[in-house]
């Protein structure tokens, strides 16, 4: 394992995290909040530590797959721990485990919170919570690779370990240019949403927070009242939640007028799921007293579906009060999640497609043993390595799920709460049902359970393997 290269990348990460803290520092300066000095000091310490560590540049920049997984896992742990310090030291979140929970939830774009209320929370802390979504949405190492030549030709190992989906491909021959293109698209879409929210009359502070949280498909709200915005703003957020759940490669292809290629099988299924869910849930909830007609039911149903399918986690209504069909379908959407290569969480639509296609092929082979059937997506054969990766991913996913349910059961909460809390954290969704519903929070759990949920959020954001491999003896062998 290339430990010197690992240390060098961690140093770069600390330097960039220090630079990111300029955003809450500036916010504290604008609103004249005393936390200005805390953020400024933390930022300076990060920059100093990053500068000192990166002074010792490794001669050997070679990275292998194992190094990529290890570096990404360690980077996200360091990122989250440092990000928790302002919450903890300021006293806004007195217990370090709770501060770490909030930080991990932010960077992994989960949006689950242990806070009972946002009343009295400094503006700079609210900005930092939301901005962690934007930093973690596309991936902090992808951001670093977009600006610096980190590991030469081995950058792809870092990108594969951090990017969501069963497979990661380069949009252009150079990984650095691919990372840059992804972030340009990400930034432009964020700014576009911000402008539309301002046009809709949303206050600037709220608009910035909501835009960066939507872009990262995070879900932290900055308003104690939740989402008290105009129907125009609600619809804008809905559309962008769906858009950020699309594979960013599709946008690259659209920009190059390769429209036929951009309309992939995954995108078709994703749009089909959206249409089916919106129609059936709207019909199921339109009679509820909380809605004044079908139009309002359609707006809030679409928002909730976009929020949970894309793993954003915003809420305009308490969907925990909806009929059983709607609640059940919403939980199923939490499992499915967004597209591969998006900022969304979940198992991913592409994995679901590969799973069903593989199951279909295996059933045909059982009845016709001599038949040779190749699994294809978009007219191209799917590598056996990807199929194996999907199978291993699902096996790990449900094994972790089972262990989680056992650990959370010691807190003596009901099955629905534990079941959906695991879904919400492992798939980076945010809210669940019952005691962790959209009007509740995760402070109902013990310290041990919170640590388990922190593991879930990190594992879910990094597609399980980088975090799980930390517990494998083979990872630590020379």
C-alpha positions, 0 to 999 in steps of 0.5 A: 500500500502506498502510504506516502501517496495516501498521506499526500492526498489526505493533505490535499483534502485538508487544504481544500476543506480549509478553503471550503470553510471560507463559505461559512466564514464569510456568512458569519462575517456578513451576519456578524456572528461570533462563530466567525473566529471559530471557522476562520481558525479551523480553516487556517489550521486545515490549510496549515496542516494540508500545506505541511503534509503536502510539502513531502511529495511522494516519489512513487505515485503509483496507485492500485485498486486497493489504494484507491478504496483505502484512500477514498474511505479514509478521506471521507472519514477525515473530511467528516471528523474535521467538518464536525469540529465547528458544530461541537466546539461552538456548542451548537451540538454539544456531544461530539457523536451528534456533531459527527452524525450531522457532519457525516449526514451532510457530506454523504448528502443523507440529510438525516439530523439529530437536531430538534429545531433550527431555532437559534442556530447561527446562519453560518452553521446553517450554511455549513450544514447545507454546503457540506451537501454540495461538497459531498454531492459530486465527491471531494476527490473528484473536485480535487482531481478536476483541479490538480494532477493527483496521481497521474494515470492512476486517478481513475482508481480514486474516481471509481471508488468515489463515484456512484454506480456499478461502473464508471467510465471516462467521458473524455480520454483524460480523467482530470478533464472528465472530473472538470466537465462533471463539476462544470455541469454540476456548478451550472445546474446549481446556479440555474436553480439558484437564479430560478429560486430568486425569481420565485421570491425566495430570500437569498440566504434560503435560496443558496442553501436550498440550491446547494442542498438540492444539487448534492441531493442532501436535504438539510433545510435552513428554515425552522418552518421547513419549506414555507415557499411559493408553489413556483419555488416548490415546483422548481426544487421538484424539477431539479431534484429529478434532474440531479438524479440523472446520470451526468453522462447524459447531460454531457451527451446532450451538450454534444447533441448526441441525443439518441445516446443520451436517452439510455435504458436507465434514463427511460426506466428512471422516468417510467418510475417517476411517472408511475409513482406520481400518478398512483400516489396522487390518486391515492392521497388526493382525498386527504384533508391536508390537500385542497384538491388534486392540483395541490396533491399532485404538487406535493406528491411529485415533490415527495417522490422527487425527494425520496427517489433522488435521495434528497430528503426534503419534505413539504408535508408529513408523508408519514400520515399518507395511506399505506399504499403511498408509504409502501411505494415511497419506501420502495423508491428509497431502495431504488434511488437515482441513476448511476453517475448522479449525485443521488443515493440508493441501490441505483436504477442501473443495478436494478435493471442489470439484476432483472436482466440477469435473472431473466437470462438465468431463468432462460438458461435453466429451461434451455441449458445449451443456450448462450445469452449475453446480457446487454444494456443500450445495445452493448454487452455488459461485462461479467465483472460488472454483473459480478460487482452488482451481485456482490454489492447486493449481497453486502447491502442486505448483509449490512442491512440485517446487522443494522436491524439487529443493532438498532433493535436494542433501542427498543423502538418499533420495527417500522422506525428501525427498518426505515431508519436503516433504509434512510441512512444506508441509501442516503435518503434522510427521513424515514417513517414513524419516529424518524419521519419527516417531522421527527429526527434521529436523536431517538437513538442511543450512541451505539445506534448512531455510530451504526447509522454513521457507518451506514451513511458513509458506506452508502455514499461510497457504494459499500466497498471502500468502507467494507474493505477497511475491515478486510485483512487483505486490505492491510497486507503488504 
